């Protein structure tokens, strides 16, 4: 964590402590047993208020704005079915953090201190500097568990579990096992892993390096070497390092733990250098990317990691998701993408736990409902809490962009996780 982020977090913690002291005599403790709707933040007699934090914009142009639409879709259906505990969900939409740590923290503070939400769902960004504040303020928060903050804190939940655990937790093996199936096995095969030079990138390298090695691959390259603040204009140096492999032999697969703009540049440069091995990333499952020929060509053949059922699935729950998105989009057929699913499943986990909590909804009753919660056969596999705050749910699939369309290359399945060291 940078000094700037640490300073912001420290300042926020101090401000939050002052705020908590000032408001204690007015609002009471929202987690106190027997608290009524009148003194539980965000809960009224007929509604529960929820907000989100989403990177609608970013310096690179990458956007997760459809995460907001996905959450809206799930909340609309929940309300049509009677809400949670007899209350409608008042979803006030998502704050844009611009993938900026300072704005992420500011968004969290605004949602709690000004908008007075009961929960934050979804939270979708590569930065989560507001995590400590939301944990301190006892705000149930739901998002994609690709950040360490979703692994451990009692009020933060990854919709598909914890994907970046601390030592003692486990690693999801969907990606290594999926690439092994694409290559016909991992024995004698090598993989190169590349990420941005950021805290998230470095942690990703650490986890995936261990995961691919455990699956039987030789990891020939594993570095968080690409600048996190700007997309390189020249990828030649990275390509040379990646293709050098073990003893000058190019790896059988190149795995990028980066976002779309970086992946387009890297994969284009690798193809121009004559690389014919497997290319894979965890972000480029988006039909909207196919609108431009250059983008479609750059990503052609790439296997994309999913940690949910592919849109191509015939599962009835996927049909329900598609119908809900269409309804939220005003009856229009819109191109589906993984951001929509991120928002939808974040909202779905919140709704499922809130329903279990029932009419007497307080922070304490919500947390009690989360303990021992289980929900099998969802679009992300079998969910359970508090397991998901330490381990992933272990499920996923790979899809490949081929001739301008996505097709399932490795079907959705669950894999036995491995201990993270």
C-alpha positions in Angstrom: 0.0 0.0 0.0 1.4 3.4 -1.0 2.1 6.1 1.6 -0.7 8.2 0.0 -3.2 5.5 0.4 -2.0 4.7 4.0 -2.4 8.4 4.8 -5.9 8.6 3.4 -6.9 5.5 5.3 -5.5 6.8 8.5 -7.2 10.1 8.1 -10.5 8.4 7.3 -10.2 6.2 10.3 -9.7 9.3 12.5 -12.6 11.1 11.0 -14.8 8.0 11.2 -14.0 7.6 14.9 -15.0 11.2 15.6 -18.2 10.8 13.6 -19.0 7.6 15.4 -18.5 9.4 18.8 -20.7 12.3 17.7 -23.5 10.2 16.4 -23.6 7.5 19.1 -25.9 9.5 21.4 -28.2 10.3 18.5 -28.6 7.0 16.6 -27.6 4.3 19.0 -25.6 1.2 18.0 -27.0 -0.3 14.8 -25.6 -3.7 15.9 -27.2 -3.6 19.4 -29.6 -6.5 20.1 -33.3 -5.5 19.7 -32.5 -2.4 17.6 -35.6 -1.3 15.7 -35.9 0.1 12.2 -36.1 3.6 13.7 -32.4 3.5 14.8 -30.8 1.1 12.3 -29.0 3.0 9.6 -30.7 2.7 6.3 -33.7 0.7 7.5 -37.2 2.2 7.7 -40.6 0.5 8.3 -41.0 -0.2 4.5 -37.5 0.1 2.9 -33.9 -0.8 3.2 -31.4 1.6 1.5 -28.5 0.2 -0.4 -25.8 1.9 -2.5 -22.8 0.9 -4.6 -19.2 1.9 -5.5 -18.2 1.2 -9.1 -15.4 2.3 -11.4 -17.6 3.9 -14.0 -14.6 5.7 -15.4 -10.8 5.3 -15.2 -7.7 7.0 -16.6 -7.2 4.2 -19.1 -10.8 4.4 -20.4 -11.8 1.1 -18.8 -15.2 1.1 -17.3 -17.2 -1.2 -15.1 -20.4 0.9 -15.3 -22.6 -2.1 -16.2 -22.0 -3.5 -12.7 -24.6 -0.9 -11.7 -27.1 -2.2 -14.2 -26.6 -5.8 -13.0 -27.3 -4.8 -9.4 -30.3 -2.8 -10.4 -31.7 -5.8 -12.3 -31.5 -8.1 -9.2 -33.0 -5.5 -6.9 -35.9 -4.8 -9.3 -36.8 -8.5 -9.3 -36.4 -8.7 -5.5 -38.8 -5.9 -5.1 -41.3 -7.4 -7.6 -41.2 -10.5 -5.4 -42.0 -8.6 -2.2 -38.6 -7.2 -1.2 -36.7 -8.5 1.8 -38.5 -9.1 5.1 -41.5 -7.1 3.8 -39.3 -4.1 2.9 -38.5 -2.9 -0.6 -34.9 -2.4 -1.5 -34.2 1.3 -2.1 -31.1 1.0 -4.4 -29.8 4.6 -4.8 -27.2 3.6 -7.5 -23.4 3.5 -7.5 -20.8 6.1 -6.8 -18.0 6.4 -9.4 -14.6 6.1 -7.8 -12.7 6.5 -11.1 -10.3 3.6 -9.9 -8.8 6.2 -7.6 -8.1 5.3 -3.9 -9.0 8.7 -2.6 -12.3 8.7 -4.4 -13.1 5.1 -3.3 -12.7 6.2 0.3 -14.7 9.3 -0.3 -17.5 7.3 -1.9 -17.7 4.9 1.0 -17.9 7.9 3.5 -20.6 9.6 1.5 -22.7 6.4 1.3 -22.5 5.9 5.0 -22.4 9.4 6.5 -24.6 11.3 4.1 -26.8 8.7 2.3 -27.0 6.5 5.4 -27.1 3.2 3.5 -27.6 -0.1 5.3 -25.3 -1.9 2.9 -22.9 -1.3 0.0 -23.6 -3.8 -2.9 -21.9 -3.8 -5.3 -18.4 -2.6 -4.7 -16.4 -3.1 -7.9 -13.0 -1.5 -8.4 -9.4 -2.4 -8.5 -8.9 -0.3 -5.4 -10.7 -0.6 -2.1 -9.3 2.0 0.2 -12.7 2.4 1.8 -12.6 -1.2 3.1 -11.4 -0.3 6.6 -13.9 2.5 7.0 -16.8 0.2 5.9 -15.7 -2.5 8.3 -15.3 -0.1 11.2 -18.8 1.3 10.5 -20.3 -2.2 10.3 -21.6 -1.8 6.8 -22.3 -5.2 5.0 -20.5 -4.8 1.7 -20.5 -7.1 -1.3 -18.3 -7.3 -4.4 -16.0 -9.4 -6.4 -13.5 -11.1 -4.0 -10.4 -10.3 -6.1 -9.1 -7.9 -3.5 -7.5 -8.9 -0.1 -10.1 -6.8 1.7 -12.8 -9.3 0.9 -10.8 -12.0 2.7 -11.2 -11.8 6.5 -13.1 -8.7 7.6 -16.4 -9.7 9.1 -18.7 -7.3 7.2 -17.1 -7.7 3.7 -18.3 -10.5 1.4 -17.1 -11.6 -2.0 -20.0 -12.8 -4.1 -17.9 -15.9 -5.2 -15.9 -16.0 -2.0 -12.4 -14.9 -1.1 -10.1 -15.1 -4.2 -6.9 -13.6 -2.7 -6.6 -15.2 0.7 -4.1 -14.8 3.5 -1.8 -17.7 4.4 -4.0 -20.4 5.9 -6.7 -19.8 3.3 -7.1 -21.6 0.0 -6.7 -20.8 -3.7 -9.3 -21.3 -6.5 -7.7 -23.7 -9.1 -10.2 -23.0 -11.9 -7.7 -21.1 -14.0 -4.7 -23.5 -13.8 -7.0 -26.6 -14.2 -8.8 -24.9 -17.1 -5.5 -24.1 -19.0 -4.3 -27.6 -18.3 -7.5 -28.9 -20.1 -6.9 -26.6 -23.0 -3.3 -27.8 -23.4 -4.2 -31.5 -22.9 -2.4 -31.6 -19.5 0.1 -29.6 -17.5 2.9 -32.1 -17.4 5.9 -30.8 -19.3 4.1 -27.5 -20.1 5.2 -24.0 -19.0 3.2 -20.8 -18.3 4.3 -17.2 -18.1 2.3 -14.8 -15.9 2.3 -11.0 -16.2 0.5 -8.3 -14.1 0.5 -4.6 -13.4 3.0 -3.2 -11.0 0.5 -2.5 -8.2 -0.4 -4.1 -4.9 -3.2 -6.1 -6.6 -0.9 -7.1 -9.4 1.8 -8.3 -7.1 -0.6 -10.3 -5.0 -2.1 -11.8 -8.2 1.4 -12.9 -9.3 2.0 -14.5 -5.9 -1.3 -16.5 -5.9 -1.4 -17.6 -9.5 2.3 -18.5 -9.5 1.6 -20.9 -6.7 -1.7 -22.2 -8.3 -0.2 -23.0 -11.7 2.8 -24.7 -10.1 0.5 -26.8 -7.9 -1.4 -27.9 -11.1 1.9 -29.2 -12.5 3.0 -26.4 -14.7 6.5 -24.9 -14.9 6.2 -21.2 -14.3 8.8 -19.7 -16.6 8.0 -16.0 -15.9 6.0 -14.3 -13.1 6.3 -10.6 -12.7 4.2 -7.6 -11.9 6.1 -5.5 -14.3 3.7 -3.4 -16.3 3.0 0.2 -15.1 -0.3 0.5 -13.4 -1.0 4.1 -14.3 -0.7 4.1 -18.1 -0.9 1.5 -20.9 2.6 1.1 -22.5 2.9 2.3 -26.1 5.7 -0.2 -26.7 5.3 -3.8 -25.6 8.5 -5.2 -27.2 10.5 -5.4 -24.0 7.8 -7.3 -22.2 7.3 -9.6 -25.2 11.0 -10.5 -25.3 11.0 -11.4 -21.6 7.9 -13.5 -21.9 9.1 -15.4 -24.9 12.5 -16.1 -23.5 10.9 -18.7 -21.3 13.0 -21.5 -19.9 16.2 -21.7 -21.8 15.0 -19.7 -24.7 11.8 -21.8 -25.2 8.6 -19.8 -25.4 6.0 -20.8 -22.8 3.0 -22.9 -23.7 0.7 -20.3 -22.3 0.8 -16.6 -21.4 -1.5 -15.5 -18.7 -2.3 -11.8 -18.2 -3.7 -10.6 -14.9 -4.5 -7.2 -16.3 -7.5 -5.3 -17.7 -8.6 -4.9 -21.3 -6.5 -2.0 -22.6 -3.3 -3.7 -21.4 -4.4 -7.1 -22.7 -5.1 -5.7 -26.2 -1.7 -4.2 -26.4 0.1 -7.2 -25.0 -1.7 -9.8 -27.1 -1.4 -7.9 -30.3 2.4 -7.6 -29.7 2.7 -11.3 -28.9 0.9 -12.3 -32.1 3.0 -9.9 -34.2 6.1 -11.6 -32.7 4.9 -14.9 -34.0 3.6 -16.4 -30.7 1.2 -19.3 -31.2 0.7 -20.5 -27.7 -2.4 -20.1 -25.5 -3.3 -16.6 -24.4 -5.6 -16.1 -21.4 -6.9 -13.3 -19.1 -9.7 -12.8 -16.5 -11.4 -9.7 -17.9 -12.3 -9.8 -21.6 -15.6 -11.5 -21.6 -17.6 -8.7 -23.1 -19.5 -8.8 -26.4 -19.1 -5.0 -26.6 -15.4 -5.5 -27.3 -16.3 -7.1 -30.6 -17.7 -3.9 -32.1 -14.2 -2.8 -33.3 -12.3 -5.0 -35.7 -8.9 -4.2 -34.2 -10.1 -5.2 -30.7 -11.8 -8.3 -32.0 -8.6 -9.3 -33.8 -6.4 -8.6 -30.8 -8.5 -10.8 -28.6 -9.3 -13.6 -31.1 -8.3 -17.0 -29.7 -8.0 -15.7 -26.1 -9.3 -17.9 -23.3 -11.1 -15.8 -20.7 -11.4 -17.0 -17.1 -14.9 -16.8 -15.6 -15.9 -17.5 -12.1 -19.6 -17.9 -12.9 -21.7 -19.8 -15.4 -21.1 -18.6 -19.0 -23.8 -16.6 -20.7 -24.0 -19.5 -23.2 -25.1 -21.8 -20.3 -28.6 -23.5 -20.5 -29.0 -23.3 -16.7 -32.5 -21.8 -15.9 -30.8 -19.4 -13.5 -28.9 -17.9 -16.5 -32.2 -17.5 -18.4 -33.5 -15.6 -15.3 -30.4 -13.4 -15.2 -30.9 -12.5 -18.9 -34.6 -11.7 -18.3 -33.8 -9.5 -15.3 -31.1 -7.6 -17.3 -33.6 -7.0 -20.1 -36.2 -5.7 -17.7 -33.7 -3.4 -16.0 -32.7 -2.1 -19.4 -36.2 -1.0 -20.1 -37.1 -4.0 -22.2 -34.2 -3.6 -24.5 -31.8 -6.4 -25.5 -28.4 -5.2 -24.4 -25.0 -7.0 -24.9 -24.2 -9.0 -21.8 -20.9 -8.7 -20.0 -19.2 -9.9 -16.9 -19.6 -6.6 -15.1 -23.4 -7.1 -15.2 -22.9 -10.5 -13.6 -20.6 -9.0 -11.0 -23.3 -6.5 -9.9 -26.1 -9.0 -10.2 -24.4 -11.7 -8.0 -23.2 -9.1 -5.5 -26.8 -8.0 -5.1 -28.0 -11.6 -5.1 -25.9 -12.6 -2.1 -27.0 -9.5 -0.2 -30.7 -10.2 -1.0 -30.3 -13.9 0.0 -28.8 -13.1 3.4 -31.2 -10.3 4.0 -34.2 -12.6 3.4 -32.8 -15.0 5.9 -32.5 -12.2 8.4 -36.2 -11.6 8.1 -38.4 -8.7 9.3 -36.2 -7.7 12.3 -33.4 -6.4 10.1 -30.5 -4.9 12.0 -26.8 -5.1 11.4 -26.6 -7.7 14.1 -29.5 -9.9 12.7 -28.0 -9.6 9.2 -24.6 -10.8 10.5 -26.2 -13.6 12.4 -28.0 -14.7 9.3 -24.7 -14.7 7.4 -23.2 -17.2 9.9 -24.2 -20.6 8.7 -25.7 -19.3 5.4 -25.6 -21.7 2.5 -27.1 -21.6 -0.9 -26.3 -24.4 -3.4 -26.4 -24.4 -7.2 -26.1 -20.7 -7.9 -24.5 -19.1 -10.9 -21.2 -19.1 -8.9 -21.6 -22.6 -7.5 -22.4 -23.6 -4.0 -22.2 -20.5 -1.7 -21.7 -20.6 2.1 -20.7 -18.2 4.8 -18.5 -17.5 6.6 -16.5 -19.9 4.4 -16.6 -17.3 1.6 -14.7 -14.8 3.8 -11.7 -17.1 3.9 -12.0 -19.4 0.8 -13.3 -19.1 -2.7 -16.3 -21.2 -3.7 -13.9 -23.0 -6.1 -15.9 -22.8 -9.4 -15.5 -21.4 -12.8 -15.1 -21.9 -16.6 -13.1 -20.7 -19.6 -14.6 -19.2 -22.7 -12.7 -18.5 -26.0 -13.3 -15.7 -28.5 -13.3 -17.5 -31.8 -14.3 -16.0 -35.2 -16.0 -13.1 -33.6 -18.0 -15.0 -31.0 -17.5 -16.5 -27.6 -17.7 -20.2 -27.0 -17.2 -22.4 -24.0 -13.7 -23.9 -24.1 -13.8 -25.4 -20.5 -17.3 -25.9 -19.0 -18.3 -24.5 -15.6 -17.1 -26.8 -12.9 -15.8 -26.7 -9.3 -12.3 -27.7 -8.3 -10.8 -28.7 -5.0 -8.9 -25.6 -3.7 -5.3 -25.8 -2.5 -3.8 -24.3 0.6 -2.3 -20.8 0.1 1.1 -20.5 1.6 
